[in-house]
Amino acid sequence: MILTTLVPITTGIVLIWISAEKLEKYSIAAAKKFGMSPFFIGSTVIAFGTSAPEMLTSFFAGLDNKGQMIIGNIIGSNVANLSLVFGITLFIIALKKQTIVQSISIIPNLGILILSTILTWFFIATNPFSISTSAVLLLVLVLVITFWYKTNSVVSLDNSKEVSKNFVTVKLISSLLVLIFAAWLITKGATNILNSFNLGELFVGYTVLAIGTSLPEIAAATSLALKGRYEAVAGTLIGSNIFNGLCVLAIPGLMNRPEMSLGWNYENWSFLLLILMAITVFFSLYIYQVTRQAKKASLFLSLIFLSTYFISLGFAY
């Protein structure tokens, strides 16, 4: 039992932790090598890098016709990003007794985040497994990326370290292959848990897949907060959630497998989607406030963010 569940998941999580960071780093180096603009790098490469684990685990879950597990992964990852990851960041800043401030350039992205969350909710409530749904989501993603490029409103990470461009393509491909293998391991372990413990696809996707694939964001947010670079965290989480909703949700429809929708019941998800919408609005309002006036990080507020995810686990179960 342990060999078929915990070992694949633990190994996959460790490999995702390592390979996701490498994929992002070498993707940026490759983009610079081939003369791509910083704006294009920020709005596509970095956002893709932070959402790659969700994309790959969703792809492998789709191959096993685990449609509900994919939806659980998307909702769970997005809730985890805005409650768990941002809560950890705020908690660290509060312990360090620092003031939090954010550039006003992030405000348009807050609007995009809320609109993409509403769109995600709409398609999950109607038909998340159709080609038409995937087409609309990908079209909106292209429009968002175009907007980022035209307005220079870019989500970014702390990429101050220069990376050697020697053999960067080989390194990039190697990182992607390791990430693919890691995603397969986590999905395999999650499927074994599903079969062994008779848990629902929703709960397994919301917990095992979501937390496993959100570890790169957790690691990055913790590192940035400890370095005092907390302002980069919000932009990264916004970009990741937008990609999760618009790109990862498009995967089931593109696979054109009607059997993925078997047993689908929107009512099982409605409250979790309400939690996602609530934490998205709460997060956006908080970030908007600190763009207008710097605020002392609140320990109490960080605990509210953190507790939201753990409360949501009860509804997922």
C-alpha positions in Angstrom: 0.0 0.0 0.0 2.8 2.4 1.0 4.8 1.6 -2.1 2.0 2.3 -4.5 0.7 5.5 -2.8 3.1 7.4 -0.6 6.3 6.6 -2.5 5.2 7.8 -5.9 3.5 10.9 -4.4 6.5 11.8 -2.2 9.0 11.2 -5.1 6.9 13.2 -7.5 6.6 16.1 -5.0 10.3 16.3 -4.5 11.0 16.2 -8.3 8.3 18.8 -8.9 9.9 21.1 -6.3 13.2 20.8 -8.0 12.2 20.7 -11.7 9.6 23.4 -11.7 12.1 26.0 -10.4 14.7 24.7 -13.0 12.1 24.8 -15.8 11.2 28.4 -15.0 14.9 29.5 -14.7 16.0 27.8 -18.0 12.9 28.9 -19.8 13.7 32.6 -19.0 17.4 32.0 -20.1 16.2 30.4 -23.3 13.8 33.2 -24.0 16.5 35.8 -23.5 18.9 33.8 -25.7 16.5 33.8 -28.6 15.7 37.5 -28.2 12.2 37.5 -26.7 11.1 40.6 -24.9 11.0 40.8 -21.1 7.3 41.5 -21.3 6.7 38.3 -23.3 8.8 36.3 -20.9 7.0 37.6 -17.9 3.5 37.1 -19.2 4.0 33.7 -20.8 7.1 31.8 -19.8 6.9 32.5 -16.0 3.2 32.0 -15.8 3.5 28.8 -17.8 6.3 27.6 -15.5 4.3 28.1 -12.3 1.2 26.3 -13.8 3.1 23.5 -15.6 2.7 21.0 -12.7 -1.1 21.6 -12.8 -1.2 21.2 -16.6 0.7 17.9 -16.6 -1.1 16.3 -13.7 -4.4 17.2 -15.3 -3.3 15.7 -18.6 -2.4 12.4 -16.9 -5.6 12.4 -14.9 -7.4 13.0 -18.2 -5.8 9.9 -19.7 -7.4 7.9 -16.9 -10.8 9.7 -17.5 -10.6 11.3 -14.0 -12.5 14.5 -15.0 -13.6 15.3 -11.5 -10.0 15.0 -10.3 -8.9 17.6 -12.8 -11.6 20.0 -11.7 -10.6 19.4 -8.1 -6.9 20.1 -9.0 -7.8 23.4 -10.6 -10.1 24.7 -7.8 -7.8 23.3 -5.0 -4.7 24.8 -6.5 -6.3 28.3 -7.0 -7.7 28.3 -3.4 -4.4 27.1 -2.1 -2.5 29.8 -3.9 -4.6 32.7 -2.5 -5.2 31.3 1.0 -2.3 28.9 1.8 0.6 30.5 -0.2 -0.4 34.1 0.3 -1.3 33.4 3.9 2.2 32.0 4.5 3.7 35.1 2.9 1.6 37.5 5.0 2.4 35.4 8.1 6.2 35.8 7.6 5.9 39.5 6.8 3.8 40.0 10.0 6.4 38.2 12.1 9.1 40.4 10.6 6.8 43.4 11.5 7.2 44.8 8.0 4.9 47.1 6.1 3.3 45.7 2.9 2.9 47.9 -0.2 2.1 47.0 -3.8 2.5 48.9 -7.1 -0.7 50.3 -8.7 0.4 48.6 -12.0 -1.1 45.3 -10.5 -4.6 46.7 -10.4 -5.6 45.7 -14.0 -4.4 42.1 -13.2 -6.7 42.0 -10.2 -9.7 42.7 -12.5 -8.5 40.0 -14.9 -8.1 37.6 -12.0 -11.7 38.2 -10.8 -13.1 37.9 -14.4 -11.2 34.7 -15.1 -12.4 33.2 -11.9 -16.0 34.1 -12.8 -15.5 32.5 -16.3 -14.0 29.4 -14.7 -17.0 29.1 -12.4 -19.4 29.5 -15.3 -17.8 26.8 -17.4 -17.4 24.4 -14.5 -21.1 25.0 -13.8 -22.2 24.4 -17.4 -19.9 22.0 -19.3 -16.2 21.8 -18.4 -15.5 18.8 -20.7 -16.4 20.2 -24.1 -14.3 21.4 -27.0 -16.3 24.6 -27.2 -15.4 25.4 -23.6 -11.7 24.8 -24.3 -11.8 27.0 -27.4 -13.3 29.9 -25.5 -10.9 29.6 -22.5 -7.9 29.5 -24.8 -9.1 32.4 -26.8 -9.5 34.5 -23.6 -6.0 33.4 -22.5 -4.6 34.7 -25.8 -6.4 38.0 -25.3 -5.0 38.2 -21.7 -1.5 37.5 -22.8 -1.9 40.1 -25.6 -3.1 42.7 -23.0 -0.1 42.0 -20.8 2.2 42.4 -23.8 0.6 45.6 -25.0 0.3 47.3 -21.6 3.6 45.9 -20.1 1.4 44.7 -17.1 3.5 41.7 -16.4 3.5 39.1 -13.6 7.0 38.2 -12.6 9.2 36.3 -10.1 12.5 37.2 -8.5 14.9 36.5 -11.4 17.8 38.6 -10.5 20.3 35.8 -10.8 21.8 35.4 -14.3 21.7 31.9 -15.7 24.4 30.6 -18.0 23.1 30.2 -21.5 25.4 27.3 -22.3 23.4 24.2 -23.3 20.3 26.0 -22.1 18.0 24.2 -24.5 19.2 20.8 -23.3 18.7 21.9 -19.7 15.3 23.2 -20.5 14.2 20.0 -22.1 15.7 17.9 -19.3 13.8 20.0 -16.7 10.6 19.5 -18.6 11.1 15.7 -18.9 11.7 15.5 -15.1 8.6 17.6 -14.5 6.5 15.3 -16.7 7.8 12.2 -14.9 7.1 13.9 -11.5 3.5 14.8 -12.6 2.9 11.3 -13.7 4.1 9.9 -10.4 1.8 12.2 -8.4 -1.1 11.4 -10.6 -0.4 7.7 -10.3 -0.2 7.9 -6.5 -3.4 9.9 -6.4 -5.2 7.3 -8.5 -3.9 4.5 -6.2 -5.3 6.5 -3.2 -8.6 6.8 -5.0 -8.8 3.1 -5.6 -7.4 1.9 -2.3 -9.3 4.2 0.2 -12.5 4.7 -1.8 -12.2 8.5 -1.6 -13.9 10.7 -4.1 -12.1 12.1 -7.2 -13.0 15.6 -6.0 -11.3 15.2 -2.6 -8.2 13.6 -4.0 -7.8 16.2 -6.7 -8.5 19.0 -4.3 -5.8 17.8 -1.8 -3.2 15.4 -3.2 -2.9 17.0 -6.7 -3.6 20.6 -5.6 -1.0 20.7 -2.8 1.5 18.6 -4.7 1.4 21.0 -7.7 1.3 24.1 -5.6 4.5 23.4 -3.8 6.6 25.5 -6.3 4.5 28.5 -5.4 4.7 27.8 -1.7 8.5 27.5 -1.9 8.8 30.6 -4.0 6.5 32.7 -1.8 8.3 31.6 1.4 11.7 32.4 -0.2 10.6 35.8 -1.5 9.0 36.8 1.8 12.1 35.9 3.8 14.1 38.0 1.4 11.7 40.9 1.8 10.6 40.6 -1.9 6.9 40.0 -1.0 5.7 42.4 -3.7 6.6 39.8 -6.3 4.4 37.1 -4.7 1.0 38.6 -5.5 1.8 39.0 -9.2 3.1 35.4 -9.4 -0.1 34.1 -7.7 -2.3 36.1 -9.9 -0.6 34.8 -13.1 -0.7 31.3 -11.8 -4.4 31.4 -11.0 -5.3 33.0 -14.4 -3.3 30.2 -16.2 -4.9 27.5 -14.1 -8.4 28.7 -14.8 -8.0 29.5 -18.5 -5.4 27.0 -19.6 -5.6 23.9 -17.3 -9.4 23.9 -17.4 -9.1 23.7 -21.2 -7.3 20.4 -21.1 -10.3 18.1 -20.5 -12.2 19.5 -23.5 -9.2 19.2 -25.8 -8.9 15.6 -25.0 -12.4 15.0 -26.3 -13.3 12.2 -23.9 -17.0 12.2 -23.1 -16.5 9.5 -20.4 -14.7 12.1 -18.2 -18.1 13.6 -17.5 -19.6 10.4 -16.1 -20.8 10.9 -12.6 -20.4 14.7 -12.9 -22.5 16.7 -10.5 -22.0 20.4 -10.2 -23.8 20.5 -6.9 -20.9 18.7 -5.3 -18.6 21.6 -6.3 -20.8 24.7 -5.9 -19.7 25.5 -2.3 -16.0 25.1 -3.1 -16.4 27.4 -6.1 -18.1 29.9 -3.8 -15.1 29.7 -1.5 -12.7 30.2 -4.4 -14.7 33.3 -5.5 -14.8 34.7 -2.0 -11.1 34.3 -1.4 -10.3 35.7 -4.8 -12.4 38.9 -4.1 -10.9 39.1 -0.5 -7.4 38.8 -1.9 -8.0 41.3 -4.6 -9.5 43.9 -2.3 -6.6 43.5 0.1 -4.0 44.0 -2.7 -6.0 46.9 -4.0 -6.0 48.6 -0.6 -2.2 48.3 -0.2 -1.7 49.8 -3.7 -3.3 53.0 -2.3 -1.8 53.0 1.1 1.0 50.9 2.7 -0.2 48.7 5.6 1.4 46.9 8.5 1.1 43.2 7.8 -1.5 41.7 10.1 -0.9 38.4 11.8 -4.7 38.0 12.3 -5.4 38.5 8.6 -2.7 36.0 7.7 -4.5 33.4 9.9 -7.8 34.1 8.2 -6.2 33.4 4.8 -4.5 30.2 6.1 -7.6 28.9 7.8 -9.7 29.4 4.6 -8.0 26.5 2.9 -8.3 24.1 5.9 -12.0 25.0 6.3 -12.5 24.3 2.6 -11.0 20.7 3.1 -14.1 19.8 5.1 -16.4 20.7 2.2 -14.2 18.9 -0.3 -14.4 15.7 1.9 
